[in-house]
């Protein structure tokens, strides 16, 4: 397992490798997403958070995942087109990942270890689980799929106000 969040690499939706080191000093909201989920309209709220708080240092990172009800069956091109056309998503989207199991992406292994779910569960329960990461790379919170993005304004403002 990685020692810090910034040791982890991800792949953008267009296949470019990227070190999370690039986000050092930013507040991150990491979300596993899906295009055919009851929570998919949260893309709109996530984009609104991104637009509202980007200048202050928030970066929303979307990670499509097909592990829950096969609700993200498309390939990366289809996912990107859906997000652009349907919700005007401008925040960074990434290649499809697993968030649970033996093939779970190292980012989600890291996040789940530092912010367990209800009753200490390490698994992500469903699409649109959200992890808030402070400027210093510390995981500040985990929020369920049912937590609407607009309900995260308070925790995001608090994280933005803290020095990294």
PAGU-812823 format. One line per 2 residues: number of its first residue (from 1); their letters; for each residue x, y, z of C-alpha. Coordinates in nm, 4 decimals. Example, Ala and Ser with C-alpha at 12.3 -4.5 7.8 and 13.67 -1.06 7.14 Angstrom:
1) AS) 1.2300 -0.4500 0.7800 | 1.3670 -0.1060 0.7140
END
This chain:
1) XX) 0.0000 0.0000 0.0000 | 0.1138 0.3545 -0.0697
3) XX) 0.2557 0.5617 0.2126 | 0.0862 0.8793 0.0943
5) XX) -0.1924 0.9657 -0.1417 | 0.0621 1.1491 -0.3551
7) XX) 0.2534 0.8262 -0.4318 | -0.0473 0.6922 -0.6247
9) XX) -0.0849 0.7175 -1.0012 | -0.4145 0.7289 -1.1893
11) XX) -0.5079 0.7279 -1.5556 | -0.7162 1.0031 -1.7069
13) XX) -1.0175 0.8969 -1.9105 | -0.8110 0.9480 -2.2256
15) XX) -0.5387 0.7145 -2.0963 | -0.2741 0.9585 -1.9713
17) XX) -0.0886 0.8469 -1.6572 | -0.0920 1.1056 -1.3827
19) XX) 0.0622 1.1216 -1.0376 | -0.1692 1.2475 -0.7650
21) XX) 0.1363 1.4470 -0.6551 | 0.0062 1.7076 -0.9034
23) XX) -0.2767 1.7785 -0.6590 | -0.0604 1.8368 -0.3496
25) XX) -0.1991 2.1424 -0.1687 | -0.5472 2.0997 -0.3197
27) XX) -0.8636 1.9686 -0.1560 | -0.9868 1.6604 -0.3421
29) XX) -1.3325 1.5113 -0.3671 | -1.2862 1.1589 -0.5064
31) XX) -1.6039 0.9902 -0.6336 | -1.6755 0.6522 -0.7924
33) XX) -1.9290 0.7252 -1.0651 | -2.1670 0.5457 -1.3029
35) XX) -2.3788 0.6573 -1.5979 | -2.6833 0.4362 -1.5371
37) XX) -2.7342 0.4729 -1.1633 | -3.0152 0.6316 -0.9663
39) XX) -2.7503 0.8676 -0.8269 | -2.6158 0.9672 -1.1715
41) XX) -2.7879 1.3105 -1.1522 | -2.5311 1.3886 -0.8796
43) XX) -2.2932 1.4689 -1.1663 | -2.4740 1.8033 -1.1838
45) XX) -2.4096 1.8774 -0.8158 | -2.0494 1.7596 -0.8382
47) XX) -1.9892 1.9902 -1.1331 | -2.1504 2.2776 -0.9391
49) XX) -1.9146 2.2133 -0.6451 | -1.6214 2.2057 -0.8837
51) XX) -1.7220 2.5353 -1.0453 | -1.7948 2.7040 -0.7112
53) XX) -1.4798 2.6030 -0.5253 | -1.2140 2.5424 -0.7942
55) XX) -1.0572 2.8863 -0.7498 | -1.0203 2.8145 -0.3773
57) XX) -0.8450 2.4842 -0.4469 | -1.1083 2.2093 -0.4793
59) XX) -1.0600 1.9405 -0.7422 | -1.3360 1.6841 -0.8007
61) XX) -1.2024 1.3559 -0.9421 | -1.4455 1.1108 -1.1025
63) XX) -1.3683 0.7401 -1.1330 | -1.6225 0.5362 -1.3323
65) XX) -1.6912 0.1945 -1.1820 | -1.8965 -0.0969 -1.3135
67) XX) -1.8956 -0.3047 -0.9921 | -2.2431 -0.2083 -0.8742
69) XX) -2.5339 -0.3391 -1.0793 | -2.3264 -0.3114 -1.4010
71) XX) -2.4314 0.0548 -1.4128 | -2.1236 0.1713 -1.6046
73) XX) -2.1115 -0.0672 -1.9031 | -1.9676 0.1782 -2.1569
75) XX) -1.6097 0.2320 -2.2594 | -1.4169 0.5477 -2.1730
77) XX) -1.5231 0.7319 -2.4896 | -1.8905 0.6616 -2.4199
79) XX) -1.8518 0.7649 -2.0566 | -1.6787 1.0915 -2.1488
81) XX) -1.9425 1.1770 -2.4104 | -2.2227 1.1006 -2.1657
83) XX) -2.0690 1.3204 -1.8955 | -2.0007 1.6064 -2.1375
85) XX) -2.3334 1.6048 -2.3194 | -2.5698 1.5143 -2.0373
87) XX) -2.4132 1.6964 -1.7412 | -2.1471 1.9305 -1.8806
89) XX) -1.8826 1.7678 -1.6619 | -1.5570 1.9622 -1.6713
91) XX) -1.3842 1.8105 -1.3675 | -1.1253 1.5375 -1.4344
93) XX) -1.2673 1.1973 -1.5195 | -1.0553 0.8836 -1.5178
95) XX) -1.0404 0.5364 -1.6634 | -1.2875 0.2849 -1.5255
97) XX) -1.1656 0.1233 -1.2021 | -1.2656 -0.1359 -0.9464
99) XX) -1.3137 0.0087 -0.5986 | -1.3536 -0.3250 -0.4139
101) XX) -1.1971 -0.6683 -0.4355 | -0.8589 -0.7983 -0.5416
103) XX) -0.8430 -0.5634 -0.8401 | -0.9372 -0.2482 -0.6474
105) XX) -0.7423 0.0546 -0.7643 | -0.4691 0.1575 -0.5154
107) XX) -0.6369 0.4966 -0.4681 | -0.9543 0.3354 -0.3360
109) XX) -0.7572 0.0877 -0.1240 | -0.5847 0.3900 0.0326
111) XX) -0.9059 0.5890 0.0829 | -1.1052 0.2988 0.2302
113) XX) -0.8243 0.2141 0.4728 | -0.8212 0.5708 0.6065
115) XX) -1.1956 0.6332 0.6018 | -1.3849 0.3118 0.6746
117) XX) -1.7573 0.3016 0.6171 | -2.0398 0.2245 0.8574
119) XX) -1.9409 -0.0218 1.1292 | -1.5818 -0.0133 1.0051
121) XX) -1.6605 -0.1652 0.6672 | -1.3750 -0.1275 0.4206
123) XX) -1.5872 -0.1782 0.1094 | -1.7495 0.0929 -0.0954
125) XX) -2.1224 0.0168 -0.0833 | -2.2408 0.1735 -0.4103
127) XX) -2.1763 0.4257 -0.6860 | -2.1231 0.7906 -0.5923
129) XX) -1.9486 0.7240 -0.2620 | -1.7428 1.0372 -0.1945
131) XX) -1.4080 1.0791 -0.0174 | -1.2925 1.4250 0.0906
133) XX) -0.9158 1.4746 0.1097 | -0.7536 1.7767 0.2727
135) XX) -0.4745 1.9919 0.1329 | -0.2223 1.7803 0.3243
137) XX) -0.3430 1.4534 0.1706 | -0.5299 1.3440 0.4833
139) XX) -0.8664 1.1784 0.4222 | -1.1164 1.4098 0.5974
141) XX) -1.4345 1.2161 0.5401 | -1.6326 0.9540 0.3568
143) XX) -1.9854 1.0254 0.2405 | -2.2466 0.7761 0.1247
145) XX) -2.4063 0.7641 -0.2175 | -2.7214 0.9119 -0.0665
147) XX) -2.5334 1.2265 0.0443 | -2.6084 1.4882 -0.2190
149) XX) -2.3100 1.6940 -0.3350 | -2.4642 2.0201 -0.2105
151) XX) -2.4606 1.8754 0.1437 | -2.0796 1.8670 0.1212
153) XX) -2.0369 2.2445 0.0988 | -1.9708 2.2772 0.4734
155) XX) -1.7048 2.0052 0.4931 | -1.5457 2.1337 0.1706
157) XX) -1.5303 2.4933 0.3021 | -1.3746 2.3668 0.6260
159) XX) -1.1129 2.1635 0.4353 | -1.0387 2.4600 0.2066
161) XX) -0.9828 2.6848 0.5080 | -0.7222 2.4520 0.6590
163) XX) -0.3579 2.5024 0.5737 | -0.2030 2.2019 0.4039
END
